[in-house]
Amino acid sequence: MIERNSVVMFVNGHKWSGCLGIVDETRKCGDDFRYMVRVPILPGINRDADAIPENEEGVPVPGYSSYIYVMDSSNSIVTVGKIPTGDMNE
């Protein structure tokens, strides 16, 4: 089982191969685990570098995220690290 806040990478053969994501949720599904992986999408990708989205007030919006559900049995992700929780001794 992969823990919440783990940094994962999608492996070869998966549509998101090579992308890094963060496990936001882990759920037991029968004999398997399902992970909800958040993949940050940065502004400017597939757009002009100057085209940063803005909200109704004209304030720049931070990057978007895609959420991908992955079953543990699919072997589609590998753990590459963990997000620090604020304790510098971790």
Secondary structure, DSSP 8 states (H G I E B T S, - for coil): ---TTEEEEE-TTSTTTT-EEEEEEEEEETTEEEEEEEEEE-TTTTS-TT---B-TTS-B---EEEEEEEEGGGT-EEEEEE---S-TT-
